[in-house]
Amino acid sequence: MLKKLVLEFPEELSDEDLHDKEVITKGREGVIMTLLHKGKISQGKAVEMLNIDRYKLFDLMAKYNIATADFSANELERQRQDAHK
């Protein structure tokens, strides 16, 4: 079952403005990218939800300043040590 997010906007905005395809797409993109950044969804889920490929997702992640790989300090140290072997 799908869930809905309801947003409120000032009355001055017309229904046409709020139903504009670009506005809806960018709003959905922003929510999904924020969920990805917070670790609430995976990259695979973001790809699925946005109906895009991984390459496009990586472009969006760069746009939203989201790291494509998020390693803990311990993991980074382990990789650094492995690289010097």
C-alpha positions in Angstrom: 0.0 0.0 0.0 1.3 3.4 -0.9 1.5 6.3 1.6 0.7 9.9 0.9 2.3 13.1 2.1 0.1 16.1 2.3 1.6 19.6 2.1 -0.1 22.9 2.8 0.6 26.0 0.7 -0.8 29.6 0.8 -4.1 30.3 -0.8 -2.5 32.7 -3.3 -1.0 29.7 -5.2 -3.4 28.5 -7.9 -4.4 24.9 -8.3 -2.7 25.0 -11.6 0.6 26.0 -10.0 0.4 23.2 -7.4 -0.5 20.6 -10.0 2.3 21.6 -12.3 4.2 18.4 -13.3 7.6 19.9 -12.7 6.5 21.1 -9.2 5.2 17.7 -8.3 8.3 15.9 -9.7 10.8 18.2 -7.9 8.8 17.9 -4.7 8.8 14.1 -4.8 12.5 14.1 -5.7 13.3 16.3 -2.7 11.4 14.1 -0.3 13.0 10.9 -1.6 16.5 12.4 -1.6 16.0 13.6 2.0 14.9 10.1 3.0 18.0 8.7 1.3 20.3 11.2 3.0 18.8 10.3 6.4 19.4 6.6 5.7 15.6 5.8 5.7 15.7 4.2 2.3 18.4 2.5 0.2 19.8 3.7 -3.1 18.0 0.8 -4.8 14.7 2.0 -3.2 15.3 5.6 -4.3 16.0 4.4 -7.9 12.7 2.4 -7.8 10.7 5.2 -6.3 12.1 7.8 -8.8 11.9 5.4 -11.7 15.4 6.3 -12.8 18.7 4.4 -13.3 21.7 4.4 -10.9 23.6 6.8 -13.0 20.8 9.4 -12.7 20.6 8.7 -9.0 24.3 9.4 -8.6 23.8 12.7 -10.4 21.0 13.6 -8.0 23.0 12.6 -5.0 25.7 15.0 -6.1 23.2 17.7 -6.6 21.8 17.1 -3.1 25.3 16.7 -1.6 24.7 13.1 -0.6 27.7 10.7 -0.5 27.4 7.7 -2.8 29.3 5.6 -0.2 29.0 6.2 3.5 31.6 4.3 5.5 32.2 4.4 9.2 35.5 5.7 10.6 36.5 2.1 11.4 35.7 0.9 7.9 37.7 3.7 6.3 40.7 2.9 8.6 40.4 -0.8 7.7 40.4 0.1 4.0 43.3 2.5 4.4 45.3 -0.3 6.1 44.4 -2.8 3.4 45.6 -0.4 0.7 49.0 -0.2 2.3 49.6 -3.9 2.4 
